[in-house]
Amino acid sequence: MKFNWNKKYNTIAVYAFIVVSLSIIFYNIISKLESFAGKLNEIMGIFQPFIIGFIIAYLLNFILKFYENKVFKMRGLNKVKKSSIRGLGILLSYITAGIILYVFMQFVLPQLIESVRGLINDIPRYVKELTIIVDTQLQEMNINQEYMTLISEKFAEITNWVIQLLTNVLPIVGNAVMSIASSIWNIVLGIIISIYLLMDKEKFFGLGKKVVTSLFNEKHTTIILDLANRTNLTFGKFIGGKIVDSLIIGILTFIILAIFKMPYVLLISVIIGITNIIPFFGPFIGAIPSAIIILFVSPIQALWFLVIVLVIQQVDGNIIGPKILGDSIGISAFWILFAILVAGKLFGLVGMIIGVPMFAVIYSIIKDIIEARLRYKGLPTETNNYMD
């Protein structure tokens, strides 16, 4: 009995030491947040090639799996040496990605730059014409001069804000290009690292499983490996599905806008396609600046554009999206909104993209824990049983 009490007190002492130590570390981080953030940025800079390599490998793995699981099996190459198949699959994956990038750089990017440049050059004329239209309408409506002056001032403020926003597009794009160019060496290293990751991905998975198995008991090892597998499946299905879904929406938007002879068709289609990757808010984030761009050319066309986007998003939300994504998230619309707002606030644009699958994993873990405790107590696990 005495031994058990000593063991109990030792356990309490260890946990107390861990809590106090973590509290001191947390206090030091909070009190020196700027210094900590600077050190964190330095560490991230050191590991940037590996981060880039992991992202490239993760994205190209979708193409690699397509070649290995679909193309090669159909061609009867599954009997060939595995390393040769993997090398051929990686080569074809990079060729495919290179062709996509070449097509974008050769045909899409120049037109995008030309559209942005033309838009910025035409802004003064658009603003002048729109100001004349607004002043004419205000005069015809016989609005009180004081109110008309106030409306004109507010309109001028809005137009100046829009002009400033649009004129900042090219510098932002230029800075992004310069940033990519300055990180070209890290990108090259990242590509090399991604090749090694893809070539020996099963070995890296096995190494990770080996480390986890050595550190934890059988029960905890199973839980950790299940969590890793669940995270990979959730992120893989969501990101892969969203990329395909956004590509389809971008092409569909381009075709419909071209049929309706909208201005800046390619630029707006790219904006809609890219922002569609962001769940829930993506369509609005893409539609608002696009509508403002069209508004300078024609208010009627801007109104029709909003109607077209609304129809496309309904088709995407009810037909295209469910067909591609399926039930890869497994959480309700409320929790999707919650995840986007919280992750977006903490991590910005990247948080808005990865926040939903990240929260879906956390949600599934909490759900499993709660249901396990309810089963232990002999209680039902379905939420409907607790709604009354």
C-alpha positions in Angstrom: 0.0 0.0 0.0 2.9 2.3 0.9 4.5 1.6 -2.5 1.2 2.5 -4.3 1.0 5.8 -2.4 4.6 6.7 -3.3 3.9 5.8 -6.9 0.8 8.0 -6.9 2.6 11.0 -5.4 5.5 10.5 -7.9 3.0 10.6 -10.8 1.4 13.8 -9.4 4.8 15.4 -9.0 5.8 14.6 -12.6 2.5 16.0 -14.0 2.8 19.1 -11.8 6.4 19.6 -13.1 5.2 19.3 -16.7 2.4 21.7 -16.2 4.6 24.3 -14.5 7.3 23.9 -17.1 4.7 24.4 -19.9 3.2 27.4 -18.1 6.6 29.0 -17.9 7.3 28.3 -21.6 3.9 29.7 -22.6 4.4 32.8 -20.5 7.9 33.4 -22.1 6.4 33.0 -25.6 3.6 35.4 -24.9 5.8 38.0 -23.2 8.3 37.9 -26.0 5.9 37.3 -28.9 7.7 39.4 -31.5 11.0 37.8 -30.8 9.5 34.3 -30.8 7.7 35.1 -34.1 11.1 36.3 -35.6 12.8 33.1 -34.4 9.9 31.0 -35.8 10.3 32.8 -39.2 14.0 32.0 -39.2 13.3 28.3 -38.5 10.6 28.3 -41.3 13.2 29.9 -43.6 15.6 27.1 -42.9 13.0 24.4 -43.6 11.4 26.2 -46.5 12.9 23.8 -49.2 11.5 20.8 -47.2 8.1 22.5 -46.8 8.0 23.3 -50.6 9.1 19.8 -51.4 6.4 18.3 -49.2 3.7 20.4 -50.8 4.9 19.6 -54.3 5.1 15.9 -53.4 1.6 15.9 -51.8 0.0 17.6 -54.8 1.8 15.5 -57.4 1.0 12.3 -55.5 -2.6 12.6 -56.9 -1.2 12.4 -60.4 1.3 9.7 -59.5 -1.5 7.5 -58.0 -3.6 8.0 -61.2 -0.7 6.7 -63.4 0.1 3.8 -61.1 -3.4 2.7 -60.2 -5.2 3.4 -63.5 -2.9 3.8 -66.5 -0.1 1.3 -65.7 -2.6 -1.4 -64.5 -4.6 -1.0 -67.7 -1.5 -1.4 -69.7 -0.4 -4.5 -67.8 2.7 -3.0 -66.4 2.0 -4.1 -62.9 4.4 -7.1 -63.4 7.4 -4.8 -64.1 9.9 -4.0 -61.4 8.3 -1.7 -58.8 11.1 0.8 -58.7 11.0 1.1 -62.5 7.2 1.7 -62.4 7.6 4.3 -59.7 10.3 6.1 -61.6 8.2 6.2 -64.8 5.2 7.4 -62.8 7.2 10.2 -61.2 8.6 11.2 -64.6 5.1 11.3 -66.2 3.7 13.2 -63.2 6.3 15.9 -63.5 5.8 16.0 -67.3 2.0 16.4 -66.8 2.6 19.2 -64.2 5.1 20.9 -66.5 2.7 20.8 -69.4 -0.1 22.4 -67.3 2.3 25.0 -66.0 3.6 25.7 -69.6 0.1 26.1 -71.0 -0.8 28.5 -68.2 2.4 30.6 -68.6 2.2 30.6 -72.4 -1.5 31.2 -73.0 -3.3 32.3 -69.8 -0.8 34.4 -67.9 0.0 36.9 -70.8 -3.7 37.5 -71.3 -4.2 38.0 -67.6 -1.5 40.6 -67.4 -2.9 42.3 -70.5 -6.4 42.3 -69.0 -5.1 43.8 -65.8 -3.0 46.4 -67.6 -5.9 47.3 -69.9 -8.3 47.6 -66.9 -6.0 49.9 -65.1 -5.5 52.1 -68.2 -9.3 52.3 -68.7 -10.1 53.1 -65.1 -10.1 56.9 -65.4 -12.4 56.7 -68.4 -14.8 54.3 -66.7 -14.9 56.5 -63.5 -15.6 59.6 -65.6 -18.4 57.9 -67.5 -19.9 56.4 -64.3 -19.7 59.7 -62.5 -21.6 61.4 -65.3 -24.3 58.7 -65.2 -24.7 59.0 -61.5 -24.9 62.8 -61.5 -27.4 62.7 -64.3 -29.6 60.2 -62.5 -29.4 62.3 -59.3 -30.5 65.4 -61.1 -33.4 63.7 -62.8 -34.6 62.4 -59.5 -34.7 66.0 -58.1 -32.9 65.1 -54.9 -32.2 67.8 -52.4 -28.9 69.5 -53.2 -27.5 68.7 -49.8 -28.2 65.0 -50.1 -27.0 65.1 -53.7 -23.6 66.5 -52.5 -23.4 63.9 -49.8 -24.1 61.1 -52.2 -21.6 62.5 -54.7 -18.9 62.6 -52.0 -19.6 59.1 -50.9 -19.6 57.9 -54.5 -16.3 59.7 -55.0 -14.8 58.0 -51.9 -16.0 54.6 -53.2 -14.6 55.1 -56.7 -11.2 56.3 -55.2 -11.1 53.2 -53.0 -11.8 51.0 -56.0 -9.2 52.8 -58.1 -6.6 52.4 -55.3 -7.5 48.7 -54.9 -7.2 48.0 -58.7 -4.1 50.0 -59.2 -2.4 48.0 -56.4 -3.1 44.7 -58.3 -0.1 45.0 -60.6 2.4 45.8 -57.7 1.0 42.9 -55.7 1.4 40.6 -58.7 4.9 42.0 -59.3 5.9 41.5 -55.7 4.7 37.9 -55.8 6.7 37.2 -59.0 9.8 38.8 -57.5 9.3 36.8 -54.3 9.0 33.6 -56.4 12.1 34.6 -58.4 14.1 35.3 -55.2 13.1 31.9 -53.8 13.9 30.1 -57.1 16.8 28.1 -55.4 14.4 26.9 -52.6 11.9 25.9 -55.3 14.6 23.9 -57.2 15.6 22.2 -53.9 12.0 21.6 -53.1 11.5 19.8 -56.5 14.5 17.6 -55.8 13.3 16.8 -52.3 9.8 16.1 -53.7 11.3 13.5 -56.0 12.9 11.7 -53.1 9.7 11.8 -51.1 7.7 10.4 -54.0 10.2 7.7 -54.8 10.4 6.3 -51.3 7.0 7.4 -49.9 6.2 3.9 -48.5 9.6 3.9 -46.8 8.9 7.2 -45.1 5.5 6.0 -44.0 7.1 2.9 -42.6 9.7 4.9 -40.8 7.1 7.1 -39.2 5.1 4.0 -38.2 8.3 2.5 -36.8 9.1 5.6 -34.6 5.5 5.8 -33.3 5.4 2.0 -32.5 8.7 2.3 -30.6 7.5 5.3 -28.5 3.9 4.2 -27.6 2.1 1.1 -26.5 -0.1 -0.9 -28.9 -3.3 0.9 -28.1 -1.9 4.4 -28.4 0.0 3.4 -31.6 -3.2 2.3 -33.2 -4.9 5.5 -32.3 -2.1 7.7 -33.6 -1.8 5.7 -36.9 -5.6 5.9 -37.3 -5.5 9.6 -36.8 -2.6 10.1 -39.3 -4.5 8.0 -41.9 -7.8 9.9 -41.2 -6.0 13.2 -41.6 -4.4 12.2 -44.9 -7.6 10.9 -46.3 -9.6 14.0 -45.3 -7.0 16.5 -46.6 -6.4 14.5 -49.7 -10.0 14.2 -50.7 -10.8 17.8 -49.8 -7.8 19.5 -51.5 -7.8 17.2 -54.6 -11.6 17.5 -54.9 -11.5 21.3 -54.5 -8.9 21.7 -57.1 -10.8 19.7 -59.7 -14.1 21.4 -58.7 -12.5 24.9 -59.0 -11.0 24.0 -62.4 -14.4 22.9 -63.7 -16.1 26.1 -62.3 -13.4 28.3 -63.8 -13.9 26.7 -67.3 -17.7 26.8 -67.0 -17.6 30.4 -66.0 -15.3 31.2 -68.9 -17.7 29.5 -71.4 -20.8 31.2 -70.1 -19.2 34.7 -69.8 -17.9 34.3 -73.4 -21.4 33.4 -74.6 -22.8 36.5 -72.9 -19.9 38.6 -74.2 -18.8 39.9 -70.8 -15.7 42.1 -70.6 -12.4 40.7 -69.2 -13.7 37.1 -69.5 -10.4 35.3 -68.8 -9.4 37.5 -65.9 -12.8 37.1 -64.2 -12.9 33.3 -64.9 -9.5 32.9 -63.2 -10.6 35.0 -60.2 -13.8 32.9 -59.8 -11.9 29.6 -60.3 -9.2 30.4 -57.8 -11.4 31.9 -55.1 -13.8 28.9 -55.4 -11.1 26.8 -53.6 -12.1 28.7 -50.4 -15.3 27.0 -49.1 -18.4 29.0 -48.4 -17.0 32.5 -48.8 -15.0 31.8 -52.0 -17.8 32.6 -54.5 -18.5 35.9 -52.7 -14.8 36.8 -52.5 -14.4 36.2 -56.2 -17.8 37.7 -57.4 -17.6 41.1 -55.6 -14.3 42.4 -57.2 -15.3 40.8 -60.5 -18.7 42.6 -60.4 -17.0 45.9 -59.6 -14.7 45.4 -62.7 -17.7 44.8 -65.0 -19.6 47.6 -63.3 -17.1 50.1 -64.8 -18.0 48.8 -68.3 -21.7 48.3 -67.9 -24.0 48.3 -64.8 -26.5 46.0 -66.6 -23.8 43.5 -67.5 -22.6 43.6 -63.8 -26.1 42.7 -62.7 -26.3 39.9 -65.2 -22.9 38.7 -64.1 -24.1 38.4 -60.4 -27.1 36.4 -61.6 -24.8 34.1 -63.7 -22.5 33.5 -60.7 -25.4 32.8 -58.5 -26.7 30.1 -60.9 -23.2 28.6 -61.4 -22.7 28.4 -57.6 -26.1 26.7 -57.2 -25.1 24.2 -59.8 -21.7 23.7 -58.1 -23.2 23.4 -54.6 -26.0 21.0 -55.6 -24.5 19.0 -58.5 -20.8 19.4 -59.2 -19.4 19.7 -55.7 -21.3 16.7 -54.1 -20.3 14.5 -57.1 -16.6 15.4 -56.7 -16.2 15.9 -53.0 -18.8 13.5 -51.8 -18.8 13.3 -48.0 -15.1 14.0 -47.6 -15.7 16.6 -44.9 -18.4 15.0 -42.8 -19.4 18.2 -40.9 -22.4 20.5 -41.2 -22.5 23.9 -42.9 -22.4 25.6 -39.5 -19.1 24.0 -38.5 -17.7 24.7 -42.0 -18.5 28.4 -41.4 -17.0 28.3 -37.9 -13.8 26.6 -39.2 -13.4 29.2 -42.0 -13.9 32.2 -39.7 -11.6 31.0 -37.0 -8.8 29.6 -39.2 -9.0 32.6 -41.5 -8.6 34.9 -38.5 -5.6 32.9 -37.2 -3.8 32.0 -40.5 -5.2 34.3 -43.2 -6.0 33.0 -46.7 -4.1 29.7 -46.1 -6.3 29.1 -43.0 -9.5 29.7 -45.0 -8.4 26.9 -47.4 -7.1 24.3 -45.0 -9.3 25.3 -42.0 -12.2 23.1 -43.0 -10.3 19.7 -43.4 -8.3 20.6 -40.3 -11.4 21.2 -38.2 -13.1 18.1 -39.7 -10.2 16.0 -38.3 -10.4 17.7 -34.9 -14.2 17.3 -34.9 -14.0 13.6 -35.7 -11.5 13.0 -32.9 -13.7 14.8 -30.3 -16.8 12.9 -31.7 -15.0 9.6 -31.2 -13.9 10.4 -27.7 -17.5 11.5 -26.7 -19.1 8.5 -28.3 -16.6 6.1 -26.6 -17.4 7.6 -23.2 -21.1 7.3 -23.8 -20.8 3.7 -24.9 -18.7 3.0 -21.7 -21.7 4.4 -19.7 -24.1 2.3 -21.7 -25.8 5.4 -23.2 -26.9 6.0 -26.8 -24.4 7.8 -29.1 -26.9 9.4 -31.6 -27.5 13.1 -31.1 -31.2 12.6 -31.9 -31.6 10.8 -28.5 -30.6 14.0 -26.7 -32.6 16.6 -28.6 -35.6 16.3 -26.2 
